[in-house]
Every structure is written in structure tokens, then in C-alpha cells.
């Protein structure tokens, strides 16, 4: 037994002793070495969060405390002012929150690549010494799981993905897997060109860029199972609700195409259902809700006819939009 194995056993024993639930009558539990080898404590995490707010505008936290601590006023006008102030504060905080959220994802991806570069170098050294990498890493790097090692090294070995670190590790791995069969010098660059995705760090919006990449990945998945007639615009619209198409959806799409069905019409139905197929009960409920709401709207209009002073408060745009939608519905239902 080498020194590393002895250290591992020592750690196991120490953790068994520290386990408040352990007793002499229990069977020895199986411990995850990666979990044991991570010495980060709860206090470490709390201190880290306290010292890394990830938001540059520190004054906004004081504004939030003031807002939630302000008593709700009695006067309606004052309530309205407070509501508007709250909405403005929420909008401002959501902007910095989203920036921090995307930033964290990007930082982790960049660090994952760095970790992968270290692992790749270690692998070279170990193999040069004539040793098995997997066996060596299991003993000497127990704090990084095999799955994590593979993913980090895969990202590190694909330099064409490094400039897109802001997409996050998970999305980057999807890109790497989707382009493994691309026999070109810059597979991801070729992928972007194929799907008409333009990247400009100064003008590209992060959410729109991620959406475009997710839609392109979905298009690649469909192409892989033989679904090549889907309209790219419809696929992109569906991607809002289904960022990553799973095997069930892909197989259903393939079945629709193989049976000479209209895949675009099927996807449009999914878009209406926000990514889910509507069942007959839901459709019946929609029709029932329309009939009920329509009856109530007629009653409201009748009331306004009888009390014409209420007409002055009407929003003209809503009236016109309602008229247009009813005309379309009448035509669709073939109502004379």
C-alpha cells in the first residue's frame, strides 16, 4: 500500500469518527472520495459569499433594505408612488442580478478549462512514466470525479471553444459534442457559420446569443435523426420552451416525418402549448373559458351602452385589436 492509499484510508476513518450518526452497530457506509477530499466547510462558503457579492453597485442593497422596510402607506397616491419605486428598483436589481448570474457561469467555465489544462499536462506526465492515467487519477485526484475530469479535459483540449467560455460549461460541452464529426480546423466556427450565428463581443446580447446557439444545437439534433424539413425559425421559436430537445421529442419528430406528417405544424402546436402537447381536456377548457369570458364581455359592453360616460375611459388600441382578432376568428370559424 502506497502513501496516497494510506492517506485515503486515514481520511475515511477520520470521517467515520466525525460522523454524528455513526455507531458500533451500524454497517460501514460507502463514502464518496470526491466529497471527503473537498475540505471546504460551510463557514468557508458563507465567508466567500459575504466577500464576493458579484455586484458592483453596492448601494442597491441599501435601497432594497429601505424599500422592504418601508411601511405601506394609507393613501392610494402614496401607494402608487411606492409601487412605481419598487418596480424601478426590481428592474435595476434584475439587470445586475442577470449580469452576475451569467458572469458566474462564464467564470466557472473558464476555470473548468484551466482545470482541464492541468489535468491534460498531468496525463502526459503519467503516460510518459508508463502508468495508466485512469488508475493513477483515481488514486491521486479523488477530489475530482471521473466524469468531471473527462468534461474538463474535453473542454481544455478543444481550443476552438475557449473564446465562447461565456456560454457556460454545459452549453460548451454540447457544442463540443455536436461538432466532434466536423473535419475542419475550427469546428465551432464552422458550426456558427452553418447556422448563421454571428458573434461580436461588443454587440451580441448574451441571452439572444445563447438562444441562437441552443436553437442551432436543436437543429443539429433533428438533423442527426433524419428530420431535415423543419423550418429553422419554428425550431428557434420552440427552443424558447425546449432549450435542449430530449430523445423522446426527437423520436416523436422522426415518427412524424417518417409517416409523412407536417413537422412544422407539429412544432407549432408545441409552441402554442409552451413546449408541451395539449391534451383534449385542456383544449375543451380553452373553448369553455372563451365562451364564458365572451359572454361576460358582451354583458360589459351592454352596460357601457347604458352608461355612456364609461366610454371615455376606453383604450382605443385594445378596442381595435379586439375587433381585428374577432374578425380573424370569425373568418377562421367560417361564421357568416
Secondary structure, 3 states (H helix, E strand, C coil): CCHHHHHHHHHHHHHHHHCCCCCCCCCCCCCCHHHHHCCCCHHHHHHHHHHCCCCCCCHHHHHHHHHHHCCCCCCHHHHHHHHHHHHHHHHHHHHHHHHHHHHHHHHHHHHHHHHHHHHHHHHHHHHHCCCCHHHHHHHHCCCCCHHHHHHHHHHHHCHHHHHHHHHCHHHHHHHHHHCCCCCCCCHHHHHHHHCCCCCCCCCCCHHHHHHHHHHHHHHHHHHHCCCCCCCHHHHHHHHCCCCCCCHHHHHHHHHHHHCCCCHHHHHHHHHHCCCCCCCHHHHHHHHHHHHHHHHHHHHHHHHHHHCHHHHHHCCHHHHHHHHHHHHHHHHHCCCC
